[in-house]
Amino acid sequence: MDVSVRNLKNHLSEYLRRAAAGEDIRVTSHGRVIAHLTAANAQLETDEVFIERLDALSWMNPPEAPGGKPQGASVPSPARPDTPNTDDLMDWIRG
């Protein structure tokens, strides 16, 4: 559920109860998501699990060398055509 900062401030107790009950509250400012409210006891994903989920994506390629660039290159490789961009990846992460 999306809620504006103003609405969150005006009804904070209600949204905290909803978050504690397990609802994911996305806080927006000018239409952009700026924060998430979740239950404190919600289990967070470990880095290892997150990396496994990323590796399972067909369009994710691990870098060829540390730093995300091919060996000997001074800059990262350009993106392949018709592949998701960073915004697509962030939308996928946010679920």
N, CA, C and O atoms as a MOPAC input file, in Angstrom:
PM7 MOZYME 1SCF
protein

 N      0.84000 1    -1.16800 1     0.00000 1
 C      0.00000 1     0.00000 1     0.00000 1
 C      0.89000 1     1.23700 1     0.00000 1
 O      1.86900 1     1.29600 1     0.74300 1
 N      0.56000 1     2.21300 1    -0.81800 1
 C      1.28600 1     3.47100 1    -0.87600 1
 C      0.58100 1     4.51100 1    -0.01100 1
 O     -0.64800 1     4.59200 1     0.00100 1
 N      1.36800 1     5.30400 1     0.71200 1
 C      0.81900 1     6.37600 1     1.53500 1
 C      1.76200 1     7.57600 1     1.43600 1
 O      2.98200 1     7.42200 1     1.49000 1
 N      1.19200 1     8.75400 1     1.29200 1
 C      2.01700 1     9.96000 1     1.20600 1
 C      2.56000 1    10.31900 1     2.58600 1
 O      2.01800 1     9.89900 1     3.60800 1
 N      3.62500 1    11.09200 1     2.60100 1
 C      4.22000 1    11.52500 1     3.86500 1
 C      3.18100 1    12.27700 1     4.69900 1
 O      3.06800 1    12.05500 1     5.90500 1
 N      2.43800 1    13.15000 1     4.06400 1
 C      1.42300 1    13.93400 1     4.78800 1
 C      0.37300 1    13.01900 1     5.40900 1
 O      0.01200 1    13.18500 1     6.57400 1
 N     -0.11800 1    12.05200 1     4.63200 1
 C     -1.13100 1    11.12800 1     5.13700 1
 C     -0.55100 1    10.26400 1     6.25300 1
 O     -1.23600 1     9.96900 1     7.23200 1
 N      0.70400 1     9.86000 1     6.10700 1
 C      1.35700 1     9.07100 1     7.14600 1
 C      1.43800 1     9.86800 1     8.44600 1
 O      1.14400 1     9.34200 1     9.51900 1
 N      1.83500 1    11.12900 1     8.34800 1
 C      1.92700 1    11.96500 1     9.55300 1
 C      0.55900 1    12.13700 1    10.20800 1
 O      0.45200 1    12.11900 1    11.43400 1
 N     -0.47500 1    12.30200 1     9.40800 1
 C     -1.81900 1    12.52700 1     9.95800 1
 C     -2.44200 1    11.27500 1    10.56000 1
 O     -3.31500 1    11.37600 1    11.42200 1
 N     -2.00600 1    10.08800 1    10.11600 1
 C     -2.60500 1     8.83000 1    10.56700 1
 C     -1.52300 1     7.82200 1    10.96700 1
 O     -1.64400 1     6.63100 1    10.67900 1
 N     -0.47900 1     8.29700 1    11.62400 1
 C      0.67400 1     7.45600 1    11.94000 1
 C      0.29200 1     6.19800 1    12.70800 1
 O      0.73400 1     5.10800 1    12.34600 1
 N     -0.50400 1     6.31500 1    13.74100 1
 C     -0.86900 1     5.14700 1    14.55000 1
 C     -1.53300 1     4.06700 1    13.70500 1
 O     -1.22900 1     2.88300 1    13.85000 1
 N     -2.43400 1     4.47500 1    12.82800 1
 C     -3.12100 1     3.50800 1    11.96100 1
 C     -2.12300 1     2.75200 1    11.07800 1
 O     -2.19200 1     1.52800 1    10.96600 1
 N     -1.20400 1     3.47900 1    10.45800 1
 C     -0.25600 1     2.82700 1     9.55600 1
 C      0.75100 1     1.96800 1    10.31300 1
 O      1.19900 1     0.94500 1     9.79600 1
 N      1.11000 1     2.36800 1    11.52500 1
 C      1.99500 1     1.52400 1    12.33500 1
 C      1.29600 1     0.22600 1    12.72500 1
 O      1.92100 1    -0.83500 1    12.72100 1
 N      0.01300 1     0.29500 1    13.05900 1
 C     -0.74600 1    -0.93300 1    13.37100 1
 C     -0.79200 1    -1.85000 1    12.15500 1
 O     -0.60600 1    -3.06200 1    12.27000 1
 N     -1.04200 1    -1.25800 1    10.98500 1
 C     -1.12200 1    -2.06600 1     9.75900 1
 C      0.22200 1    -2.71100 1     9.43600 1
 O      0.27700 1    -3.87200 1     9.03300 1
 N      1.30500 1    -1.95500 1     9.61500 1
 C      2.63600 1    -2.50800 1     9.36100 1
 C      2.93300 1    -3.63400 1    10.34700 1
 O      3.47600 1    -4.66900 1     9.96000 1
 N      2.58600 1    -3.44100 1    11.60900 1
 C      2.81500 1    -4.47500 1    12.62400 1
 C      2.02200 1    -5.73800 1    12.31700 1
 O      2.43700 1    -6.84000 1    12.67800 1
 N      0.87600 1    -5.57600 1    11.64800 1
 C      0.04700 1    -6.72900 1    11.27900 1
 C      0.57500 1    -7.43700 1    10.03100 1
 O      0.01300 1    -8.44400 1     9.60000 1
 N      1.64700 1    -6.91500 1     9.45700 1
 C      2.25500 1    -7.60200 1     8.32000 1
 C      2.07800 1    -6.92000 1     6.97700 1
 O      2.59200 1    -7.40200 1     5.96700 1
 N      1.35700 1    -5.80400 1     6.94600 1
 C      1.15200 1    -5.10500 1     5.68000 1
 C      2.40100 1    -4.28100 1     5.33600 1
 O      3.00100 1    -3.65300 1     6.20800 1
 N      2.77400 1    -4.29400 1     4.07400 1
 C      3.91900 1    -3.51200 1     3.61900 1
 C      3.42100 1    -2.12500 1     3.23400 1
 O      2.61300 1    -1.98300 1     2.31600 1
 N      3.90000 1    -1.11100 1     3.93100 1
 C      3.49000 1     0.26900 1     3.68300 1
 C      4.64100 1     0.98000 1     2.97900 1
 O      5.75300 1     1.05200 1     3.50300 1
 N      4.36300 1     1.50300 1     1.78700 1
 C      5.37300 1     2.25800 1     1.04500 1
 C      5.06700 1     3.74200 1     1.19900 1
 O      3.98100 1     4.19900 1     0.84600 1
 N      6.02400 1     4.48500 1     1.72400 1
 C      5.85300 1     5.91900 1     1.95800 1
 C      6.33300 1     6.66200 1     0.71100 1
 O      7.44000 1     6.42900 1     0.22600 1
 N      5.48300 1     7.56000 1     0.19700 1
 C      5.82400 1     8.27900 1    -1.03200 1
 C      5.92300 1     9.77900 1    -0.77800 1
 O      5.27400 1    10.33100 1     0.11100 1
 N      6.75500 1    10.40900 1    -1.58800 1
 C      6.88600 1    11.85600 1    -1.59100 1
 C      6.90500 1    12.29100 1    -3.04300 1
 O      7.79900 1    11.91300 1    -3.80000 1
 N      5.93300 1    13.07500 1    -3.42400 1
 C      5.80300 1    13.53500 1    -4.81200 1
 C      5.76500 1    12.35400 1    -5.77900 1
 O      6.34400 1    12.41300 1    -6.86400 1
 N      5.07600 1    11.27500 1    -5.37800 1
 C      4.89200 1    10.11800 1    -6.23100 1
 C      6.04800 1     9.13100 1    -6.24200 1
 O      5.95600 1     8.09800 1    -6.90500 1
 N      7.13700 1     9.41500 1    -5.52700 1
 C      8.30000 1     8.51400 1    -5.47100 1
 C      8.32100 1     7.79400 1    -4.13500 1
 O      8.10900 1     8.41000 1    -3.09100 1
 N      8.57600 1     6.49100 1    -4.16200 1
 C      8.68700 1     5.73200 1    -2.91900 1
 C      9.99700 1     6.12100 1    -2.24600 1
 O     11.06800 1     6.03300 1    -2.84600 1
 N      9.89600 1     6.55500 1    -0.98600 1
 C     11.09500 1     6.98700 1    -0.25900 1
 C     11.39900 1     6.11200 1     0.95500 1
 O     12.50000 1     6.16900 1     1.50100 1
 N     10.42500 1     5.30000 1     1.38000 1
 C     10.64000 1     4.45000 1     2.55400 1
 C      9.62100 1     3.32100 1     2.56500 1
 O      8.59100 1     3.38500 1     1.89400 1
 N      9.92700 1     2.28900 1     3.34000 1
 C      9.01700 1     1.15300 1     3.54000 1
 C      8.82500 1     0.96900 1     5.03400 1
 O      9.78100 1     1.05100 1     5.80500 1
 N      7.59400 1     0.72100 1     5.43800 1
 C      7.29700 1     0.33900 1     6.81200 1
 C      6.91900 1    -1.13300 1     6.80000 1
 O      6.00500 1    -1.54000 1     6.08300 1
 N      7.61500 1    -1.92100 1     7.58400 1
 C      7.30500 1    -3.34400 1     7.70200 1
 C      7.31900 1    -3.72200 1     9.17300 1
 O      7.81200 1    -2.97000 1    10.01400 1
 N      6.78400 1    -4.87200 1     9.47100 1
 C      6.76500 1    -5.34700 1    10.85600 1
 C      8.19000 1    -5.53800 1    11.35000 1
 O      9.05800 1    -5.99100 1    10.60400 1
 N      8.42400 1    -5.19500 1    12.59700 1
 C      9.76600 1    -5.31800 1    13.18300 1
 C     10.23400 1    -6.76000 1    13.21200 1
 O     11.43500 1    -7.02000 1    13.14500 1
 N      9.30400 1    -7.70700 1    13.31200 1
 C      9.68600 1    -9.11500 1    13.37900 1
 C      9.75100 1    -9.75000 1    11.98700 1
 O      9.94000 1   -10.96100 1    11.87400 1
 N      9.59600 1    -8.95700 1    10.93800 1
 C      9.68100 1    -9.50400 1     9.58300 1
 C     11.10300 1    -9.99500 1     9.35000 1
 O     12.07400 1    -9.29400 1     9.63500 1
 N     11.20600 1   -11.20600 1     8.82900 1
 C     12.53000 1   -11.78800 1     8.60900 1
 C     13.16400 1   -11.13300 1     7.38400 1
 O     12.59300 1   -11.13500 1     6.29400 1
 N     14.34800 1   -10.57900 1     7.58700 1
 C     15.06300 1    -9.95100 1     6.49200 1
 C     15.89300 1   -10.99100 1     5.75500 1
 O     16.41600 1   -11.93200 1     6.35000 1
 N     15.99800 1   -10.80200 1     4.48000 1
 C     16.74900 1   -11.70600 1     3.62600 1
 C     18.24700 1   -11.51600 1     3.85600 1
 O     18.72300 1   -10.38400 1     3.94300 1
 N     18.97600 1   -12.59700 1     3.95400 1
 C     20.42300 1   -12.49500 1     4.11200 1
 C     21.05500 1   -12.11600 1     2.78000 1
 O     20.44400 1   -12.27800 1     1.72400 1
 N     22.26200 1   -11.61900 1     2.84000 1
 C     22.97900 1   -11.25800 1     1.61500 1
 C     23.12000 1   -12.46400 1     0.69400 1
 O     22.99400 1   -12.33900 1    -0.52400 1
 N     23.38100 1   -13.63000 1     1.27600 1
 C     23.57500 1   -14.82700 1     0.46100 1
 C     22.30500 1   -15.18800 1    -0.31500 1
 O     22.36900 1   -15.53300 1    -1.49500 1
 N     21.15700 1   -15.10600 1     0.35400 1
 C     19.88500 1   -15.41500 1    -0.29200 1
 C     19.59900 1   -14.39700 1    -1.38400 1
 O     19.13500 1   -14.75500 1    -2.46700 1
 N     19.87400 1   -13.12700 1    -1.10000 1
 C     19.65500 1   -12.07600 1    -2.09100 1
 C     20.52900 1   -12.30300 1    -3.32400 1
 O     20.05000 1   -12.17600 1    -4.45000 1
 N     21.78300 1   -12.63100 1    -3.12600 1
 C     22.69400 1   -12.87800 1    -4.25300 1
 C     22.23600 1   -14.09100 1    -5.04800 1
 O     22.32300 1   -14.09000 1    -6.27600 1
 N     21.75300 1   -15.11900 1    -4.37500 1
 C     21.23400 1   -16.29300 1    -5.08300 1
 C     20.03800 1   -15.91300 1    -5.95700 1
 O     19.92000 1   -16.38300 1    -7.08800 1
 N     19.14300 1   -15.05500 1    -5.42700 1
 C     18.00100 1   -14.61400 1    -6.23600 1
 C     18.46000 1   -13.82100 1    -7.45300 1
 O     17.90900 1   -13.98200 1    -8.54200 1
 N     19.45900 1   -12.97100 1    -7.27900 1
 C     19.98400 1   -12.21300 1    -8.41800 1
 C     20.62200 1   -13.14000 1    -9.44600 1
 O     20.39600 1   -12.98800 1   -10.64700 1
 N     21.41400 1   -14.09500 1    -8.98000 1
 C     22.07800 1   -15.03400 1    -9.89100 1
 C     21.07100 1   -15.85400 1   -10.68200 1
 O     21.36600 1   -16.27900 1   -11.79900 1
 N     19.88600 1   -16.08400 1   -10.12400 1
 C     18.87800 1   -16.89100 1   -10.80500 1
 C     18.21500 1   -16.14000 1   -11.96200 1
 O     17.56800 1   -16.75800 1   -12.80700 1
 N     18.37000 1   -14.83100 1   -12.00600 1
 C     17.77100 1   -14.04800 1   -13.08700 1
 C     18.55200 1   -14.27300 1   -14.37600 1
 O     19.78000 1   -14.19100 1   -14.39100 1
 N     17.83000 1   -14.55700 1   -15.45400 1
 C     18.50700 1   -14.85000 1   -16.71900 1
 C     19.24800 1   -13.64400 1   -17.27100 1
 O     20.21000 1   -13.81200 1   -18.02000 1
 N     18.82900 1   -12.43700 1   -16.92400 1
 C     19.46000 1   -11.24900 1   -17.48300 1
 C     20.56100 1   -10.68000 1   -16.61600 1
 O     21.13500 1    -9.64400 1   -16.95300 1
 N     20.87000 1   -11.32900 1   -15.50900 1
 C     21.96600 1   -10.86900 1   -14.65500 1
 C     23.22800 1   -11.63400 1   -15.02000 1
 O     23.23500 1   -12.86500 1   -15.02800 1
 N     24.26800 1   -10.92200 1   -15.31200 1
 C     25.56900 1   -11.52700 1   -15.59500 1
 C     26.57200 1   -11.03800 1   -14.57100 1
 O     26.71500 1    -9.83100 1   -14.37300 1
 N     27.27400 1   -11.96100 1   -13.91500 1
 C     28.27500 1   -11.50900 1   -12.95700 1
 C     29.40900 1   -10.81200 1   -13.70300 1
 O     29.66900 1   -11.12200 1   -14.86600 1
 N     30.07600 1    -9.88500 1   -13.05000 1
 C     31.18000 1    -9.20500 1   -13.72000 1
 C     32.30000 1   -10.18900 1   -14.03300 1
 O     32.45800 1   -11.21100 1   -13.36500 1
 N     33.06400 1    -9.86100 1   -15.04900 1
 C     34.17600 1   -10.73000 1   -15.44300 1
 C     35.37400 1   -10.54200 1   -14.53200 1
 O     36.25100 1   -11.40300 1   -14.47000 1
 N     35.41600 1    -9.42800 1   -13.83000 1
 C     36.51000 1    -9.14200 1   -12.91000 1
 C     35.96200 1    -8.23000 1   -11.81900 1
 O     34.90200 1    -7.62900 1   -11.99300 1
 N     36.67100 1    -8.11800 1   -10.69400 1
 C     36.20700 1    -7.19500 1    -9.66100 1
 C     36.02800 1    -5.79500 1   -10.23900 1
 O     36.85100 1    -5.33200 1   -11.02900 1
 N     34.95400 1    -5.12600 1    -9.84300 1
 C     34.70300 1    -3.78500 1   -10.33100 1
 C     33.70800 1    -3.74400 1   -11.47300 1
 O     33.36100 1    -2.65700 1   -11.93700 1
 N     33.23100 1    -4.90300 1   -11.94800 1
 C     32.20600 1    -4.93800 1   -12.96700 1
 C     32.68200 1    -4.64200 1   -14.37200 1
 O     31.88500 1    -4.23700 1   -15.21800 1
 N     33.95300 1    -4.83400 1   -14.64000 1
 C     34.43500 1    -4.57700 1   -15.99400 1
 C     35.32200 1    -5.73100 1   -16.44500 1
 O     35.91800 1    -6.41600 1   -15.61400 1
 N     35.41500 1    -5.94800 1   -17.73500 1
 C     36.27400 1    -7.01100 1   -18.23000 1
 C     37.73800 1    -6.75900 1   -17.85700 1
 O     38.15600 1    -5.61400 1   -17.68800 1
 N     38.50200 1    -7.83400 1   -17.73300 1
 C     39.92500 1    -7.71500 1   -17.40400 1
 C     40.60500 1    -6.75200 1   -18.36300 1
 O     40.45000 1    -6.88400 1   -19.57700 1
 N     41.35400 1    -5.78600 1   -17.84500 1
 C     42.11500 1    -4.86500 1   -18.66300 1
 C     41.34500 1    -3.66300 1   -19.15000 1
 O     41.95100 1    -2.74600 1   -19.70500 1
 N     40.02500 1    -3.62200 1   -18.96700 1
 C     39.23700 1    -2.48400 1   -19.43200 1
 C     39.28700 1    -1.36900 1   -18.39000 1
 O     39.36600 1    -1.63300 1   -17.19000 1
 N     39.23900 1    -0.11600 1   -18.86100 1
 C     39.27000 1     1.00000 1   -17.92200 1
 C     37.87300 1     1.44000 1   -17.50000 1
 O     37.72800 1     2.17000 1   -16.52000 1
 N     36.84100 1     1.00600 1   -18.22700 1
 C     35.45900 1     1.35300 1   -17.89600 1
 C     34.60200 1     0.10000 1   -17.97500 1
 O     34.96300 1    -0.84800 1   -18.67200 1
 N     33.46100 1     0.07800 1   -17.26600 1
 C     32.56600 1    -1.07700 1   -17.35800 1
 C     32.03900 1    -1.26900 1   -18.77800 1
 O     31.97400 1    -0.32300 1   -19.56300 1
 N     31.67000 1    -2.49100 1   -19.09000 1
 C     31.09600 1    -2.79700 1   -20.39500 1
 C     29.74100 1    -2.11600 1   -20.53800 1
 O     29.01700 1    -1.99100 1   -19.55000 1
 N     29.38000 1    -1.67200 1   -21.74100 1
 C     28.04600 1    -1.09000 1   -21.93200 1
 C     26.98300 1    -2.16400 1   -21.78500 1
 O     27.24900 1    -3.35200 1   -21.96700 1
 N     25.77700 1    -1.73100 1   -21.45400 1
 C     24.66200 1    -2.67200 1   -21.29700 1
 C     24.32600 1    -3.30900 1   -22.63900 1
 O     24.44700 1    -2.68500 1   -23.69300 1
 N     23.90300 1    -4.56100 1   -22.57500 1
 C     23.46100 1    -5.24200 1   -23.78700 1
 C     22.11100 1    -4.68400 1   -24.21100 1
 O     21.30900 1    -4.29000 1   -23.36400 1
 N     21.85300 1    -4.64800 1   -25.51700 1
 C     20.54200 1    -4.15200 1   -25.97100 1
 C     19.40900 1    -5.03600 1   -25.43600 1
 O     19.58400 1    -6.23700 1   -25.22600 1
 N     18.27100 1    -4.42700 1   -25.22700 1
 C     17.05800 1    -5.12800 1   -24.78400 1
 C     17.21500 1    -5.82600 1   -23.44500 1
 O     16.60300 1    -6.87000 1   -23.22100 1
 N     18.02400 1    -5.27200 1   -22.55000 1
 C     18.13800 1    -5.82200 1   -21.20100 1
 C     17.56600 1    -4.81200 1   -20.21800 1
 O     17.57500 1    -3.61200 1   -20.49300 1
 N     17.06800 1    -5.27600 1   -19.07800 1
 C     16.49700 1    -4.35700 1   -18.09100 1
 C     17.54100 1    -3.36000 1   -17.59700 1
 O     18.73500 1    -3.65900 1   -17.57000 1
 N     17.08000 1    -2.17900 1   -17.21000 1
 C     17.98000 1    -1.16800 1   -16.67700 1
 C     17.92600 1    -1.18100 1   -15.14900 1
 O     17.26300 1    -2.02600 1   -14.54700 1
 N     18.62100 1    -0.24800 1   -14.54000 1
 C     18.68700 1    -0.19800 1   -13.08100 1
 C     17.31100 1    -0.00400 1   -12.45500 1
 O     17.01900 1    -0.58300 1   -11.40900 1
 N     16.46700 1     0.80400 1   -13.08400 1
 C     15.12000 1     1.00100 1   -12.55000 1
 C     14.34300 1    -0.30900 1   -12.52600 1
 O     13.61000 1    -0.58000 1   -11.57500 1
 N     14.50200 1    -1.13300 1   -13.57900 1
 C     13.82800 1    -2.43300 1   -13.61800 1
 C     14.33000 1    -3.31700 1   -12.47700 1
 O     13.54200 1    -4.00000 1   -11.82300 1
 N     15.63500 1    -3.30100 1   -12.24400 1
 C     16.20800 1    -4.11000 1   -11.16900 1
 C     15.68000 1    -3.64600 1    -9.80600 1
 O     15.33200 1    -4.47800 1    -8.96900 1
 N     15.61900 1    -2.35300 1    -9.57900 1
 C     15.13000 1    -1.84900 1    -8.30200 1
 C     13.65300 1    -2.18200 1    -8.10100 1
 O     13.24000 1    -2.50100 1    -6.98600 1
 N     12.84700 1    -2.11100 1    -9.17800 1
 C     11.43300 1    -2.50900 1    -9.08000 1
 C     11.32500 1    -3.97500 1    -8.70300 1
 O     10.46700 1    -4.34800 1    -7.90200 1
 N     12.19200 1    -4.81700 1    -9.27600 1
 C     12.16500 1    -6.24900 1    -8.97300 1
 C     12.55400 1    -6.48000 1    -7.50800 1
 O     11.94200 1    -7.30000 1    -6.82400 1
 N     13.56700 1    -5.75800 1    -7.03200 1
 C     14.01600 1    -5.91800 1    -5.64800 1
 C     12.91300 1    -5.51600 1    -4.68300 1
 O     12.68000 1    -6.19300 1    -3.68200 1
 N     12.23600 1    -4.42000 1    -4.98000 1
 C     11.17700 1    -3.93100 1    -4.09300 1
 C      9.95300 1    -4.82800 1    -4.11900 1
 O      9.10600 1    -4.77200 1    -3.22800 1
 N      9.86900 1    -5.66300 1    -5.16100 1
 C      8.80300 1    -6.65700 1    -5.26900 1
 C      7.49900 1    -6.06600 1    -5.53600 1
 O      6.50700 1    -6.78600 1    -5.65200 1

